[in-house]
């Protein structure tokens, strides 16, 4: 099973457990994002992104360049609940 298949299965499993009201809010937010045109600016599969350094929750630096020395790097943004 490849990564896309796994991620799709996880997404469907999460959606099945989601409160319908929250699912609707998420759907509307996604549509607003699509309507904004920002998705046209994102990198596509196989495109290279510039090196970056971010702070983790303990204020330690995370370097994409250093992480890539260990192998492939998957980046996921989690908005959380706020």
N, C-alpha and C positions, 0 to 999 in steps of 0.2 A: 504494500500500500504506500503510495507516494505522499509527500507532504500535503499537496493540495487536496487529496482525497481525505486525509486525516483531518485537516482543518475544516473542510466542508462538513464532515460527519460531526465534529465537535460543535460547529455552529448550529446545525440542525438540532442536535441534542439540547443545546442551551435554549434555543428558541422554543422548543416544546415545553420547557419548564417555566418560561417567562410569563409573568402576569400580562394579560392582553392589553391593559392600559399602558403599561410600560413599553410593550412591543409597539404600540401605536406611536408613542412619543419617539421611540428610536427610528421608526419608519419615516416619520415626518422630518426628523433631524437629518436623516440620510438624504431625503429628497431635497431639503434646503441646501445641503452640501453640494449635491449634484447640480442644482439650479445655479449655484454661485459661480460655477466654472472652475473652481479650485482643482477639481479632479483632473483637469486637462494639464495641470502643471506638475503632477506627481511623476516620479520615476516609474518606468515600466519594468517588467521582468527582464533581467539581464543587463539593465543599465547600471552604470557605476555611479555611486554617490561619493561625495567628497569625504575625506577623513574628518572625524569629529571627536570632541571630548565632552563628556557630560558628567555631572555630579550624581552619585547614587544617593540613596536615602541617608547614608551615614556621612555624606559630604566627601566621599572618596572619588577621585577621578576615574572615569571609565573611558578608555581610548579605543576607538574602533580599529585603529591601525594595530594596536597590541592584540586585541581580540582576534583579528583576522590571521595573526601568526599562528594561532592555535587551530584554525579551521574556519569553515563557513560561518557567517554571522547572520542571524535572523533578527530583525528589529520589529518589535511590536509595541505600539503605544496603547496603554490602558488608561482610559480617562478616569475610571473609578466613579464613585458616587459622591457628588458634591453639589 
